[in-house]
Amino acid sequence: MTSPESSTPTPEPQREPDGDSTEQVNPGPPLNVLDQILSALLEAVDASRGDLDSVDIDALASRFPRHREVVYEEWEALCVRSRKAGKIGPYLRVREVGKGGMGTVWEAFDPRLKRPIAIKQLKAPHI
């Protein structure tokens, strides 16, 4: 196909076997690179023992010079999820482990001891 303004052919979009177009606006990094980025982010969080402020995200991003923006985007998403997890006292709530008649058990992180802990949050407000 040629455009009316020029005689240069316009490339046809690739089609899937069922006929659907596979055009992508911004495909992002290849999946293997994204896996490497996410693994590096999780390793950095593990090494920091949950202290996200101590992670040198710029140094981590420099390991992926062609995908720095993706590193920063994924880091921001991770931090937002962590902030949503919230705190119970001085402890950073990580995830819900279980829920029962008396309350909820949380995996949490104790920043003073620098290790994971479990917290039972009771339902009854007077206890």
N, C-alpha and C positions, 0 to 999 in steps of 0.2 A: 504494500500500500504506500502511496506517496501523498504528501500533504500538498495542498494547492499552492502554497507559498514557495515551495522549493521542489526540486526534482530528487532530493535525497529521500530514500525510502525510510518510512517510519517502521521501527520493529514491531512485529506483532507480539502481544503479550503471550507468555507461555500458557498452555492450557493443560489442565489435569486430564486424565483419561476420560472422566465423565463430562468434559467440556467446560468446566468452571475455570475461570481465570485465576492464575496464581500470582498476579502482580502484588508486590509488597512495597509499601511506601518506605519503611525503614526496618529492614529485617533484624537489626541488632547484631551482636556478636554471634559467632557459631556456638552451638550448644556446648561443645567441649570447652570453649573459652569461658562461657557463662558458668559452667560447672566449676572450673578452676577458680573463678572470681568468688563464687559463693563459698567454696571450700576454704579459700584464703580468709574470707570474712569470718567464717565460723571458727577457724583456728585462732584468729586474732582475739575473738571474744573469749574463747576458752583460755588462751594464754593470759588474758587480762583478769581472769576469774570473775567476769561479770561487770567489771568497772569499765564501762564503755568510754568514759572520758579519757582513760589512759591509752586508748588505742590510737596509734599514729596512722590515721587514715591516709594522709598524704604519702607516707612511705609505702603503704600497701598499694595505693593507686599507681605509684611509679613503677610497680612491677608489671602493670598492664598499660603501657603508654598509649596504645591504640584504642583502649577502652576505658580511659580514666573516667569519663562521664558515667559509664555504666557502674563503675565501682562506687562513685559518689551516690548515684541513685539508689543502688541496692543497700548501701550503708544507711542512707536516710530512712529507707523503708524499714530496715532492721531496728533502727533507733525509735521510730514511731511505734512499732509493735512493742518494743520494750517499755516505752513510756506508758502505753495503754495497759500493760500488765500491772503496773502500779506497785505500791509498797504496802507492807503491813509493818508498822513501826519502822525500825531501821532496816528491815529485810526487804530485798527486792523479790517480788513475786515472779516466778518463772513460768509455771504452768499448773493447771489443775490436775491433781493426781487422782482424786476420787471425791464422791459426794455421798452423804448418807443422812440418816435421821438426825444426827447431832450437829452436822455442819459439813464443811468442805476441807479437804486436805490439799495443801499446796506444796509444790516443790518451790523452794525459795533459795536465795543466796544471802549468806551472812557476810557483809563486807568486813566486819571486824575479824572474824575467824578465817575469812577468805576461802569458804567452802560451802557446798550445797547443804541445805537443811530441809526438814519437813515441818510445816506449820498446820495445826488444825484450827480452823476458824469456826467458832461455834455459832449456831444459828440464834440462840437465845440472847437478846441484847443485854439482859440483866446478869449474865454469868461472866 
